[in-house]
Amino acid sequence: MAKAEKWGVSDELWAVVEQVIPPRQNTHSCGGGRKPTEPRRVLGAIMFVWRTGYPWRGLDVTGLCKGSTARD
């Protein structure tokens, strides 16, 4: 099992959390910008940090998502 799958968010939890996440609004002045990271993947990274105490800046090497993305 890959690390990203091990720390993934279950379907049951995601069904509850997805309802309270506001829709993303593109704030880029020209309507472009970088494609956002999937919210479910970010939640998995946040939960990884909460469960393990791993530092936010160390998330980049885990493959879950960027530390700055999860922290923001």
N, CA, C and O atoms as a CHARMM CRD file, in Angstrom:
* protein
*
  288
    1    1 MET  N      0.84900  -1.18000   0.00000 PROA 1      0.00000
    2    1 MET  CA     0.00000   0.00000   0.00000 PROA 1      0.00000
    3    1 MET  C      0.89100   1.23900   0.00000 PROA 1      0.00000
    4    1 MET  O      1.80300   1.34200   0.82000 PROA 1      0.00000
    5    2 ALA  N      0.64100   2.16400  -0.89500 PROA 2      0.00000
    6    2 ALA  CA     1.42200   3.39300  -0.97700 PROA 2      0.00000
    7    2 ALA  C      1.08700   4.30300   0.19500 PROA 2      0.00000
    8    2 ALA  O      0.00300   4.23300   0.77300 PROA 2      0.00000
    9    3 LYS  N      2.04100   5.15200   0.52500 PROA 3      0.00000
   10    3 LYS  CA     1.84600   6.05500   1.65400 PROA 3      0.00000
   11    3 LYS  C      0.61800   6.94200   1.46000 PROA 3      0.00000
   12    3 LYS  O     -0.15000   7.15900   2.39800 PROA 3      0.00000
   13    4 ALA  N      0.43400   7.45600   0.24100 PROA 4      0.00000
   14    4 ALA  CA    -0.71100   8.33400  -0.02400 PROA 4      0.00000
   15    4 ALA  C     -2.03300   7.59700   0.19100 PROA 4      0.00000
   16    4 ALA  O     -2.99500   8.18400   0.68700 PROA 4      0.00000
   17    5 GLU  N     -2.08600   6.31600  -0.17700 PROA 5      0.00000
   18    5 GLU  CA    -3.31800   5.54700   0.01700 PROA 5      0.00000
   19    5 GLU  C     -3.54100   5.25600   1.48900 PROA 5      0.00000
   20    5 GLU  O     -4.67400   5.29600   1.96900 PROA 5      0.00000
   21    6 LYS  N     -2.46300   4.96400   2.20900 PROA 6      0.00000
   22    6 LYS  CA    -2.58100   4.64500   3.62600 PROA 6      0.00000
   23    6 LYS  C     -3.16400   5.81600   4.41100 PROA 6      0.00000
   24    6 LYS  O     -3.95500   5.61900   5.33300 PROA 6      0.00000
   25    7 TRP  N     -2.77500   7.02500   4.04700 PROA 7      0.00000
   26    7 TRP  CA    -3.23500   8.19900   4.77600 PROA 7      0.00000
   27    7 TRP  C     -4.40200   8.88600   4.08700 PROA 7      0.00000
   28    7 TRP  O     -4.71400  10.03400   4.40300 PROA 7      0.00000
   29    8 GLY  N     -5.04000   8.21700   3.16800 PROA 8      0.00000
   30    8 GLY  CA    -6.18300   8.78800   2.46400 PROA 8      0.00000
   31    8 GLY  C     -7.38700   8.95200   3.37800 PROA 8      0.00000
   32    8 GLY  O     -7.41300   8.44100   4.49800 PROA 8      0.00000
   33    9 VAL  N     -8.36000   9.66100   2.88900 PROA 9      0.00000
   34    9 VAL  CA    -9.58500   9.93300   3.64100 PROA 9      0.00000
   35    9 VAL  C    -10.63600   8.92100   3.21300 PROA 9      0.00000
   36    9 VAL  O    -10.85400   8.71100   2.02000 PROA 9      0.00000
   37   10 SER  N    -11.28200   8.30100   4.17900 PROA 10     0.00000
   38   10 SER  CA   -12.30100   7.29700   3.86000 PROA 10     0.00000
   39   10 SER  C    -13.49300   7.94400   3.15900 PROA 10     0.00000
   40   10 SER  O    -13.72300   9.14600   3.28400 PROA 10     0.00000
   41   11 ASP  N    -14.23500   7.14100   2.42900 PROA 11     0.00000
   42   11 ASP  CA   -15.41300   7.64300   1.71200 PROA 11     0.00000
   43   11 ASP  C    -16.46000   8.18500   2.68000 PROA 11     0.00000
   44   11 ASP  O    -17.12500   9.17800   2.38500 PROA 11     0.00000
   45   12 GLU  N    -16.60600   7.53800   3.82700 PROA 12     0.00000
   46   12 GLU  CA   -17.59900   7.98300   4.81200 PROA 12     0.00000
   47   12 GLU  C    -17.23900   9.36200   5.36300 PROA 12     0.00000
   48   12 GLU  O    -18.09900  10.23800   5.46500 PROA 12     0.00000
   49   13 LEU  N    -15.96100   9.55400   5.72000 PROA 13     0.00000
   50   13 LEU  CA   -15.52500  10.84500   6.25000 PROA 13     0.00000
   51   13 LEU  C    -15.62200  11.91700   5.17500 PROA 13     0.00000
   52   13 LEU  O    -16.06900  13.03200   5.44500 PROA 13     0.00000
   53   14 TRP  N    -15.20500  11.58700   3.96200 PROA 14     0.00000
   54   14 TRP  CA   -15.23900  12.56900   2.88200 PROA 14     0.00000
   55   14 TRP  C    -16.66600  13.01100   2.56500 PROA 14     0.00000
   56   14 TRP  O    -16.88700  14.17700   2.23700 PROA 14     0.00000
   57   15 ALA  N    -17.63200  12.10600   2.65700 PROA 15     0.00000
   58   15 ALA  CA   -19.03000  12.45700   2.39900 PROA 15     0.00000
   59   15 ALA  C    -19.50900  13.53700   3.36900 PROA 15     0.00000
   60   15 ALA  O    -20.30300  14.40000   2.99200 PROA 15     0.00000
   61   16 VAL  N    -19.03500  13.49400   4.60300 PROA 16     0.00000
   62   16 VAL  CA   -19.42500  14.49300   5.60400 PROA 16     0.00000
   63   16 VAL  C    -18.66000  15.79900   5.38100 PROA 16     0.00000
   64   16 VAL  O    -19.25700  16.87600   5.37300 PROA 16     0.00000
   65   17 VAL  N    -17.35200  15.70300   5.20000 PROA 17     0.00000
   66   17 VAL  CA   -16.51100  16.89300   5.08200 PROA 17     0.00000
   67   17 VAL  C    -16.78500  17.66100   3.79300 PROA 17     0.00000
   68   17 VAL  O    -16.75700  18.89100   3.78600 PROA 17     0.00000
   69   18 GLU  N    -17.04600  16.95300   2.71700 PROA 18     0.00000
   70   18 GLU  CA   -17.26000  17.59000   1.41500 PROA 18     0.00000
   71   18 GLU  C    -18.42300  18.58700   1.45600 PROA 18     0.00000
   72   18 GLU  O    -18.42600  19.57400   0.72100 PROA 18     0.00000
   73   19 GLN  N    -19.39000  18.32700   2.30100 PROA 19     0.00000
   74   19 GLN  CA   -20.56800  19.18700   2.38600 PROA 19     0.00000
   75   19 GLN  C    -20.25600  20.56000   2.97700 PROA 19     0.00000
   76   19 GLN  O    -20.97000  21.52500   2.70500 PROA 19     0.00000
   77   20 VAL  N    -19.19500  20.65700   3.78700 PROA 20     0.00000
   78   20 VAL  CA   -18.89400  21.92400   4.46400 PROA 20     0.00000
   79   20 VAL  C    -17.75400  22.70300   3.79800 PROA 20     0.00000
   80   20 VAL  O    -17.43900  23.81100   4.23100 PROA 20     0.00000
   81   21 ILE  N    -17.13900  22.15100   2.76500 PROA 21     0.00000
   82   21 ILE  CA   -16.07400  22.85500   2.05600 PROA 21     0.00000
   83   21 ILE  C    -16.72100  23.79200   1.03800 PROA 21     0.00000
   84   21 ILE  O    -17.49200  23.35000   0.18600 PROA 21     0.00000
   85   22 PRO  N    -16.40700  25.08600   1.12700 PROA 22     0.00000
   86   22 PRO  CA   -17.01600  26.02500   0.17600 PROA 22     0.00000
   87   22 PRO  C    -16.46300  25.80800  -1.22900 PROA 22     0.00000
   88   22 PRO  O    -15.33100  25.35000  -1.38200 PROA 22     0.00000
   89   23 PRO  N    -17.24400  26.13100  -2.25200 PROA 23     0.00000
   90   23 PRO  CA   -16.74600  25.97600  -3.62100 PROA 23     0.00000
   91   23 PRO  C    -15.57400  26.92300  -3.87000 PROA 23     0.00000
   92   23 PRO  O    -15.54400  28.03700  -3.34500 PROA 23     0.00000
   93   24 ARG  N    -14.62400  26.47800  -4.66200 PROA 24     0.00000
   94   24 ARG  CA   -13.44100  27.28400  -4.95400 PROA 24     0.00000
   95   24 ARG  C    -13.80000  28.40100  -5.91500 PROA 24     0.00000
   96   24 ARG  O    -14.50700  28.18700  -6.90000 PROA 24     0.00000
   97   25 GLN  N    -13.30400  29.60300  -5.61700 PROA 25     0.00000
   98   25 GLN  CA   -13.49300  30.74200  -6.50100 PROA 25     0.00000
   99   25 GLN  C    -12.13000  31.14000  -7.04400 PROA 25     0.00000
  100   25 GLN  O    -11.18600  31.34900  -6.28200 PROA 25     0.00000
  101   26 ASN  N    -12.03100  31.24400  -8.35200 PROA 26     0.00000
  102   26 ASN  CA   -10.77800  31.62100  -8.97200 PROA 26     0.00000
  103   26 ASN  C    -10.54500  33.11200  -8.75100 PROA 26     0.00000
  104   26 ASN  O    -11.34200  33.93800  -9.19800 PROA 26     0.00000
  105   27 THR  N     -9.45300  33.46300  -8.06100 PROA 27     0.00000
  106   27 THR  CA    -9.15400  34.86000  -7.77000 PROA 27     0.00000
  107   27 THR  C     -8.05400  35.40200  -8.67200 PROA 27     0.00000
  108   27 THR  O     -7.61700  36.53900  -8.49600 PROA 27     0.00000
  109   28 HSD  N     -7.61000  34.61600  -9.62000 PROA 28     0.00000
  110   28 HSD  CA    -6.57000  35.06400 -10.54500 PROA 28     0.00000
  111   28 HSD  C     -7.13200  36.17300 -11.42500 PROA 28     0.00000
  112   28 HSD  O     -8.25600  36.06400 -11.91600 PROA 28     0.00000
  113   29 SER  N     -6.37500  37.22100 -11.62500 PROA 29     0.00000
  114   29 SER  CA    -6.87700  38.39700 -12.34300 PROA 29     0.00000
  115   29 SER  C     -7.31100  38.10500 -13.77700 PROA 29     0.00000
  116   29 SER  O     -8.20900  38.76800 -14.29700 PROA 29     0.00000
  117   30 CYS  N     -6.68500  37.12300 -14.42000 PROA 30     0.00000
  118   30 CYS  CA    -7.03200  36.79500 -15.81100 PROA 30     0.00000
  119   30 CYS  C     -7.86500  35.52000 -15.91000 PROA 30     0.00000
  120   30 CYS  O     -8.13700  35.04200 -17.01200 PROA 30     0.00000
  121   31 GLY  N     -8.26000  34.98200 -14.79700 PROA 31     0.00000
  122   31 GLY  CA    -9.08300  33.77900 -14.80800 PROA 31     0.00000
  123   31 GLY  C     -8.29400  32.48700 -14.94200 PROA 31     0.00000
  124   31 GLY  O     -8.88200  31.40700 -14.99800 PROA 31     0.00000
  125   32 GLY  N     -6.98600  32.58300 -14.99100 PROA 32     0.00000
  126   32 GLY  CA    -6.14200  31.39200 -15.14400 PROA 32     0.00000
  127   32 GLY  C     -5.61400  30.92400 -13.80700 PROA 32     0.00000
  128   32 GLY  O     -6.35800  30.77200 -12.83800 PROA 32     0.00000
  129   33 GLY  N     -4.32700  30.70100 -13.77800 PROA 33     0.00000
  130   33 GLY  CA    -3.69600  30.26300 -12.54300 PROA 33     0.00000
  131   33 GLY  C     -3.43900  28.77400 -12.54500 PROA 33     0.00000
  132   33 GLY  O     -3.83200  28.05900 -13.46800 PROA 33     0.00000
  133   34 ARG  N     -2.78100  28.32000 -11.50900 PROA 34     0.00000
  134   34 ARG  CA    -2.43000  26.91600 -11.37400 PROA 34     0.00000
  135   34 ARG  C     -3.63700  26.09500 -10.95600 PROA 34     0.00000
  136   34 ARG  O     -4.48100  26.56200 -10.19000 PROA 34     0.00000
  137   35 LYS  N     -3.71500  24.88200 -11.45700 PROA 35     0.00000
  138   35 LYS  CA    -4.80800  23.98300 -11.08500 PROA 35     0.00000
  139   35 LYS  C     -4.69500  23.65900  -9.59100 PROA 35     0.00000
  140   35 LYS  O     -3.61400  23.30800  -9.12000 PROA 35     0.00000
  141   36 PRO  N     -5.79500  23.77400  -8.84600 PROA 36     0.00000
  142   36 PRO  CA    -5.72300  23.52500  -7.40000 PROA 36     0.00000
  143   36 PRO  C     -5.54500  22.04200  -7.08500 PROA 36     0.00000
  144   36 PRO  O     -5.92700  21.16900  -7.86400 PROA 36     0.00000
  145   37 THR  N     -4.95400  21.78400  -5.92200 PROA 37     0.00000
  146   37 THR  CA    -4.82600  20.42200  -5.43600 PROA 37     0.00000
  147   37 THR  C     -6.20300  19.94000  -4.98500 PROA 37     0.00000
  148   37 THR  O     -6.99200  20.71100  -4.44000 PROA 37     0.00000
  149   38 GLU  N     -6.48100  18.67200  -5.21500 PROA 38     0.00000
  150   38 GLU  CA    -7.78400  18.11900  -4.83600 PROA 38     0.00000
  151   38 GLU  C     -7.99900  18.28000  -3.32600 PROA 38     0.00000
  152   38 GLU  O     -7.11400  17.92800  -2.54600 PROA 38     0.00000
  153   39 PRO  N     -9.14700  18.80100  -2.90200 PROA 39     0.00000
  154   39 PRO  CA    -9.40300  19.01000  -1.47400 PROA 39     0.00000
  155   39 PRO  C     -9.29100  17.72700  -0.64800 PROA 39     0.00000
  156   39 PRO  O     -8.84400  17.76700   0.49800 PROA 39     0.00000
  157   40 ARG  N     -9.68900  16.60800  -1.21500 PROA 40     0.00000
  158   40 ARG  CA    -9.61900  15.34200  -0.47600 PROA 40     0.00000
  159   40 ARG  C     -8.16600  14.97000  -0.19100 PROA 40     0.00000
  160   40 ARG  O     -7.85100  14.45200   0.88000 PROA 40     0.00000
  161   41 ARG  N     -7.28800  15.23600  -1.15200 PROA 41     0.00000
  162   41 ARG  CA    -5.86100  14.96100  -0.98300 PROA 41     0.00000
  163   41 ARG  C     -5.25500  15.87700   0.08400 PROA 41     0.00000
  164   41 ARG  O     -4.41800  15.44500   0.87700 PROA 41     0.00000
  165   42 VAL  N     -5.68100  17.13600   0.09900 PROA 42     0.00000
  166   42 VAL  CA    -5.19000  18.09000   1.09400 PROA 42     0.00000
  167   42 VAL  C     -5.65200  17.67400   2.49000 PROA 42     0.00000
  168   42 VAL  O     -4.87600  17.73300   3.44400 PROA 42     0.00000
  169   43 LEU  N     -6.89600  17.26100   2.60900 PROA 43     0.00000
  170   43 LEU  CA    -7.40000  16.80000   3.90400 PROA 43     0.00000
  171   43 LEU  C     -6.60900  15.60200   4.39600 PROA 43     0.00000
  172   43 LEU  O     -6.29400  15.51400   5.58300 PROA 43     0.00000
  173   44 GLY  N     -6.28600  14.68500   3.50600 PROA 44     0.00000
  174   44 GLY  CA    -5.46700  13.53300   3.88800 PROA 44     0.00000
  175   44 GLY  C     -4.10700  13.95200   4.40800 PROA 44     0.00000
  176   44 GLY  O     -3.60600  13.36500   5.36800 PROA 44     0.00000
  177   45 ALA  N     -3.49800  14.95900   3.79100 PROA 45     0.00000
  178   45 ALA  CA    -2.19500  15.45700   4.23900 PROA 45     0.00000
  179   45 ALA  C     -2.31100  16.13100   5.60200 PROA 45     0.00000
  180   45 ALA  O     -1.45100  15.94800   6.46300 PROA 45     0.00000
  181   46 ILE  N     -3.37500  16.91100   5.79800 PROA 46     0.00000
  182   46 ILE  CA    -3.59200  17.56200   7.09400 PROA 46     0.00000
  183   46 ILE  C     -3.75900  16.51300   8.19300 PROA 46     0.00000
  184   46 ILE  O     -3.19000  16.64900   9.27600 PROA 46     0.00000
  185   47 MET  N     -4.53000  15.48000   7.91700 PROA 47     0.00000
  186   47 MET  CA    -4.74500  14.42900   8.90800 PROA 47     0.00000
  187   47 MET  C     -3.45000  13.66200   9.17400 PROA 47     0.00000
  188   47 MET  O     -3.21700  13.21600  10.29700 PROA 47     0.00000
  189   48 PHE  N     -2.60900  13.50400   8.15400 PROA 48     0.00000
  190   48 PHE  CA    -1.30800  12.86600   8.33500 PROA 48     0.00000
  191   48 PHE  C     -0.46300  13.64400   9.34700 PROA 48     0.00000
  192   48 PHE  O      0.15500  13.05700  10.23500 PROA 48     0.00000
  193   49 VAL  N     -0.44400  14.97900   9.20000 PROA 49     0.00000
  194   49 VAL  CA     0.31700  15.81500  10.13000 PROA 49     0.00000
  195   49 VAL  C     -0.26900  15.72100  11.53500 PROA 49     0.00000
  196   49 VAL  O      0.47500  15.61400  12.51000 PROA 49     0.00000
  197   50 TRP  N     -1.58800  15.76100  11.64500 PROA 50     0.00000
  198   50 TRP  CA    -2.22800  15.66500  12.95900 PROA 50     0.00000
  199   50 TRP  C     -1.92600  14.33300  13.63800 PROA 50     0.00000
  200   50 TRP  O     -1.65300  14.29300  14.83800 PROA 50     0.00000
  201   51 ARG  N     -1.97400  13.25500  12.87900 PROA 51     0.00000
  202   51 ARG  CA    -1.78000  11.92100  13.46500 PROA 51     0.00000
  203   51 ARG  C     -0.33600  11.64100  13.84500 PROA 51     0.00000
  204   51 ARG  O     -0.07200  10.98600  14.85300 PROA 51     0.00000
  205   52 THR  N      0.60500  12.13700  13.03800 PROA 52     0.00000
  206   52 THR  CA     2.00700  11.76100  13.23300 PROA 52     0.00000
  207   52 THR  C      2.85900  12.84000  13.87200 PROA 52     0.00000
  208   52 THR  O      3.92200  12.53400  14.41100 PROA 52     0.00000
  209   53 GLY  N      2.43000  14.08600  13.82900 PROA 53     0.00000
  210   53 GLY  CA     3.24700  15.17500  14.33000 PROA 53     0.00000
  211   53 GLY  C      4.34300  15.57600  13.35300 PROA 53     0.00000
  212   53 GLY  O      5.25800  16.32000  13.70800 PROA 53     0.00000
  213   54 TYR  N      4.25100  15.08300  12.12700 PROA 54     0.00000
  214   54 TYR  CA     5.21800  15.38900  11.07600 PROA 54     0.00000
  215   54 TYR  C      5.17000  16.88900  10.77800 PROA 54     0.00000
  216   54 TYR  O      4.08300  17.46500  10.78900 PROA 54     0.00000
  217   55 PRO  N      6.31400  17.54800  10.51000 PROA 55     0.00000
  218   55 PRO  CA     6.28100  18.99300  10.24800 PROA 55     0.00000
  219   55 PRO  C      5.63700  19.32300   8.90300 PROA 55     0.00000
  220   55 PRO  O      5.76000  18.56900   7.93800 PROA 55     0.00000
  221   56 TRP  N      4.95100  20.45800   8.85900 PROA 56     0.00000
  222   56 TRP  CA     4.27200  20.87700   7.63200 PROA 56     0.00000
  223   56 TRP  C      5.24600  20.95100   6.46400 PROA 56     0.00000
  224   56 TRP  O      4.93700  20.48200   5.36900 PROA 56     0.00000
  225   57 ARG  N      6.41800  21.53500   6.68800 PROA 57     0.00000
  226   57 ARG  CA     7.37300  21.71800   5.59800 PROA 57     0.00000
  227   57 ARG  C      7.92700  20.39200   5.08500 PROA 57     0.00000
  228   57 ARG  O      8.51900  20.35100   4.00700 PROA 57     0.00000
  229   58 GLY  N      7.74900  19.32400   5.83000 PROA 58     0.00000
  230   58 GLY  CA     8.21600  18.01200   5.40500 PROA 58     0.00000
  231   58 GLY  C      7.23300  17.27600   4.51000 PROA 58     0.00000
  232   58 GLY  O      7.56900  16.22500   3.96600 PROA 58     0.00000
  233   59 LEU  N      6.03700  17.80000   4.34700 PROA 59     0.00000
  234   59 LEU  CA     5.02300  17.12600   3.52700 PROA 59     0.00000
  235   59 LEU  C      5.43400  17.01400   2.06100 PROA 59     0.00000
  236   59 LEU  O      4.98900  16.10500   1.36000 PROA 59     0.00000
  237   60 ASP  N      6.27400  17.92700   1.60000 PROA 60     0.00000
  238   60 ASP  CA     6.68100  17.91600   0.18600 PROA 60     0.00000
  239   60 ASP  C      7.28500  16.57000  -0.21800 PROA 60     0.00000
  240   60 ASP  O      7.06500  16.11700  -1.34100 PROA 60     0.00000
  241   61 VAL  N      8.03000  15.93100   0.66000 PROA 61     0.00000
  242   61 VAL  CA     8.69800  14.67200   0.31500 PROA 61     0.00000
  243   61 VAL  C      7.79400  13.45100   0.48800 PROA 61     0.00000
  244   61 VAL  O      8.14900  12.35800   0.04800 PROA 61     0.00000
  245   62 THR  N      6.64600  13.61800   1.11300 PROA 62     0.00000
  246   62 THR  CA     5.76400  12.47300   1.33900 PROA 62     0.00000
  247   62 THR  C      4.93600  12.10500   0.11900 PROA 62     0.00000
  248   62 THR  O      4.49700  10.96200  -0.00500 PROA 62     0.00000
  249   63 GLY  N      4.71400  13.05100  -0.78200 PROA 63     0.00000
  250   63 GLY  CA     3.88100  12.79800  -1.94600 PROA 63     0.00000
  251   63 GLY  C      2.40100  12.99000  -1.67200 PROA 63     0.00000
  252   63 GLY  O      1.57800  12.76000  -2.55800 PROA 63     0.00000
  253   64 LEU  N      2.04300  13.40600  -0.46600 PROA 64     0.00000
  254   64 LEU  CA     0.63000  13.64000  -0.15100 PROA 64     0.00000
  255   64 LEU  C      0.15900  14.94900  -0.78200 PROA 64     0.00000
  256   64 LEU  O     -0.80900  14.96000  -1.54200 PROA 64     0.00000
  257   65 CYS  N      0.82900  16.03200  -0.47400 PROA 65     0.00000
  258   65 CYS  CA     0.62500  17.32900  -1.11900 PROA 65     0.00000
  259   65 CYS  C      1.71300  18.24900  -0.59200 PROA 65     0.00000
  260   65 CYS  O      2.45700  17.87200   0.31400 PROA 65     0.00000
  261   66 LYS  N      1.81500  19.44100  -1.14400 PROA 66     0.00000
  262   66 LYS  CA     2.83400  20.38400  -0.67900 PROA 66     0.00000
  263   66 LYS  C      2.48200  20.86600   0.74200 PROA 66     0.00000
  264   66 LYS  O      1.31200  21.05700   1.07400 PROA 66     0.00000
  265   67 GLY  N      3.49900  21.05300   1.54900 PROA 67     0.00000
  266   67 GLY  CA     3.28900  21.50700   2.92000 PROA 67     0.00000
  267   67 GLY  C      2.62000  22.85700   2.99200 PROA 67     0.00000
  268   67 GLY  O      1.76500  23.08500   3.84800 PROA 67     0.00000
  269   68 SER  N      3.00600  23.77100   2.08800 PROA 68     0.00000
  270   68 SER  CA     2.40900  25.11100   2.10200 PROA 68     0.00000
  271   68 SER  C      0.93800  25.06500   1.74100 PROA 68     0.00000
  272   68 SER  O      0.15100  25.85500   2.26400 PROA 68     0.00000
  273   69 THR  N      0.55000  24.15200   0.85400 PROA 69     0.00000
  274   69 THR  CA    -0.85700  23.99000   0.46800 PROA 69     0.00000
  275   69 THR  C     -1.67900  23.49100   1.64500 PROA 69     0.00000
  276   69 THR  O     -2.74500  24.03500   1.93300 PROA 69     0.00000
  277   70 ALA  N     -1.19500  22.46500   2.32400 PROA 70     0.00000
  278   70 ALA  CA    -1.91600  21.90700   3.46700 PROA 70     0.00000
  279   70 ALA  C     -1.99200  22.91100   4.60800 PROA 70     0.00000
  280   70 ALA  O     -3.02800  23.03600   5.26100 PROA 70     0.00000
  281   71 ARG  N     -0.90400  23.62200   4.84700 PROA 71     0.00000
  282   71 ARG  CA    -0.86100  24.60100   5.93400 PROA 71     0.00000
  283   71 ARG  C     -1.82600  25.75600   5.67200 PROA 71     0.00000
  284   71 ARG  O     -2.48700  26.23800   6.59100 PROA 71     0.00000
  285   72 ASP  N     -1.90300  26.19900   4.41200 PROA 72     0.00000
  286   72 ASP  CA    -2.80700  27.30800   4.07400 PROA 72     0.00000
  287   72 ASP  C     -4.24700  26.88000   4.22400 PROA 72     0.00000
  288   72 ASP  O     -5.15500  27.67600   3.98400 PROA 72     0.00000
